[in-house]
Amino acid sequence: MTNFFDFAISGLPAATADARRPSPCEIEALLQNHAFAAALRLLAGGFITLYGGAPDMTALFATRQSRLLCHALLALYFEKCDACETAGGEAALTRKDFAHMALRYGLASHDVAYAFFREALKCGLTRPADQSDDGRINAAIPSQPAMAMLTQWYDVHFQALDLLDEGFRASRFIKRSDVMLPRIHPRVSQAFLSHPEMRCPGPLSIIFNWFDAGGLLMDRLIAGIDWERPPEQGRRLTDVQTVTQLATSLSVSRIHIGRKLAAAELIGGIGWSGRHGRSALWISQGFYEEYARTQARKLLILDDTLIGFL
């Protein structure tokens, strides 16, 4: 699965006009915004709250590949809704359509896409829309909790954007979310799938993003930064002191977390300010910047997608 995903990145379709790629200058300008640290803190804390409220569905957002598959699956549903509105009939997702889309974007092999489709039903991201007499589910639609989670996901990002320029995106979005979600999510998903930068983060993100709860682990470390203290020797102290503390907060195996932290420590991404387990864990400035640039790029994509809607 991993090899297929990484190999397929080289064959990505080019970004469309609707999926404009943020320039390095735009990203740098956003990083220099005086309110960006506050926006980053809001995002990291918001993700922890969002995914912590739906543990079953959160499992589907556990890795880089599965997060993209979730976005793609929901976008495909909205696209089918749009087509059905024109032609008549009810929209539903079939595993065949989903597998075709996953292959087209190099997201997963045929078998992995089928497995993900089944897992989405099991975890409650989707619910059956059509079932045969023998109990086989032929089609599915997103569940209400999934739609609520997607709405919250956008709300958190729009709140962060509003912090940067004192805008009103979040309040306007919430008032019209039922209308806006079907319009903007396919464009956002297209941008994520079409931009290699969104699919290929830096080395530290790769270490964390290929294991369960890896994204949440990064969020937790960023949220735990001591923001009152400036970086020292290229390091930012956090409020984390033990692997057990992290494992308990994320409901993940201590051994699992320990292995990934050890891998990140080997390349200088994290470390302890004193004795292991008895001192504050630090993250490198490189780790911070890698996370920050990913979030900045995402915010720019979302803000660009909103043009004409708010």
ABEGO torsion letter per residue (X at the ends): XAAAAAAAAAABBBBBAABBBBBAAAAAAAAABAAAAAAAAAAAAAAAAAAAABAAAAAAAABAAAAAAAAAAAAAAAAAAAAAAAAEEBBBBBAAAAAAAAAAAGABBAAAAAAAAAAAAAAGABBBABBBAAGBBABBBBBAAAAAAAAAAAAAAAAAAAAAAGBAAAAAAAAAAAAAAAAAAAAAAAAAAABAAAABBBAAAAAAAABBGAAAAAAAAAAABBAABBBBGGBBBBABABAAAAAAAAGBBAAAAAAAAAAAAAAGABBBABBBGABBBBBBAAAAAAAAAAAAAAAAAAAAAABGAX
